[in-house]
Amino acid sequence: MGDNPPHTHPRATEILTVVEGLLEVGFVTSNPENCLITKVLQKGDVFVFPVGLIHFQRNVGYCDTVAIAALNSQNPGVITVANTVFGSKADISSDLL
């Protein structure tokens, strides 16, 4: 099983097409709802991750999964949520988190 952990692209929308396998994808809507939207994609399915929203991908099949992703910017940026929040120098106070 492989995954692409929760992250965001602050300057781009991402479109992903599954070529082979099963892929769970999801994103979290913006405040105040913060609603998790997920779907399991199969070969040939396409999914769009809106610009700036936290999203992820995870192989949920029993074989390799192949997907092609494209972004609508040459400089989309990437912010991996856990690394940013829990790996900051200095630590963010636990009572704030």
C-alpha positions as CSV (number, residue, x, y, z in Angstrom):
1,M,0.0,0.0,0.0
2,G,1.3,3.5,-0.8
3,D,0.0,6.9,0.0
4,N,0.5,10.6,-0.7
5,P,-0.2,12.2,2.7
6,P,-2.4,15.3,3.2
7,H,-0.9,18.2,1.4
8,T,-2.0,21.3,-0.5
9,H,-1.0,23.2,-3.6
10,P,-1.4,26.9,-2.8
11,R,-1.2,28.1,-6.4
12,A,-2.7,25.3,-8.5
13,T,-5.6,22.9,-9.1
14,E,-4.7,19.3,-9.6
15,I,-6.3,16.8,-11.9
16,L,-5.6,13.1,-11.5
17,T,-6.4,10.2,-13.8
18,V,-6.1,6.5,-12.6
19,V,-4.4,4.4,-15.3
20,E,-4.3,1.2,-13.2
21,G,-5.4,-0.1,-9.8
22,L,-7.7,1.4,-7.1
23,L,-6.9,4.7,-5.5
24,E,-8.7,6.4,-2.6
25,V,-8.7,10.2,-3.0
26,G,-10.0,12.9,-0.8
27,F,-9.9,16.5,0.2
28,V,-11.1,18.7,3.0
29,T,-13.4,21.7,2.2
30,S,-12.5,25.1,3.6
31,N,-13.7,26.7,6.8
32,P,-16.1,26.6,8.5
33,E,-17.4,23.2,7.3
34,N,-14.1,21.3,7.0
35,C,-16.0,18.5,5.3
36,L,-14.0,15.4,4.2
37,I,-14.9,14.4,0.6
38,T,-13.5,10.9,-0.4
39,K,-14.0,8.5,-3.3
40,V,-12.3,5.3,-4.5
41,L,-11.3,5.7,-8.1
42,Q,-10.9,2.8,-10.6
43,K,-9.0,2.6,-13.9
44,G,-10.1,5.5,-16.2
45,D,-11.6,7.6,-13.4
46,V,-10.6,11.3,-13.1
47,F,-10.7,13.5,-10.0
48,V,-10.0,17.2,-9.5
49,F,-8.5,18.7,-6.3
50,P,-9.4,22.4,-6.1
51,V,-6.7,24.9,-5.6
52,G,-5.5,25.4,-2.0
53,L,-7.5,22.6,-0.4
54,I,-5.9,19.8,1.7
55,H,-6.0,16.6,-0.3
56,F,-4.5,13.1,-0.3
57,Q,-4.2,9.8,-2.4
58,R,-3.9,6.3,-1.1
59,N,-3.6,2.9,-2.9
60,V,-6.4,0.7,-1.5
61,G,-6.1,-2.2,-4.0
62,Y,-4.1,-5.4,-3.8
63,C,-1.9,-4.5,-6.7
64,D,0.2,-1.5,-7.9
65,T,-1.7,1.6,-8.7
66,V,-0.6,4.0,-11.5
67,A,-2.0,7.5,-11.7
68,I,-1.1,10.6,-13.7
69,A,-1.5,14.0,-12.1
70,A,-1.3,17.4,-13.7
71,L,-1.4,20.9,-12.2
72,N,-2.4,24.1,-13.9
73,S,0.7,26.0,-12.8
74,Q,4.4,25.8,-13.5
75,N,4.9,26.7,-9.8
76,P,2.1,25.0,-7.9
77,G,3.9,24.8,-4.5
78,V,3.3,22.0,-2.1
79,I,2.7,22.1,1.7
80,T,2.7,18.8,3.4
81,V,0.4,19.3,6.4
82,A,1.9,17.0,9.0
83,N,5.4,18.0,8.2
84,T,4.5,21.7,8.4
85,V,2.5,21.6,11.6
86,F,4.4,19.0,13.6
87,G,7.9,19.6,12.1
88,S,8.1,23.4,12.6
89,K,11.2,24.9,14.0
90,A,10.4,25.9,16.9
91,D,7.5,23.7,18.0
92,I,4.0,25.1,17.9
93,S,2.6,25.0,21.4
94,S,0.5,21.9,22.0
95,D,-2.3,24.0,23.7
96,L,-2.6,26.0,20.4
97,L,-2.8,22.8,18.3
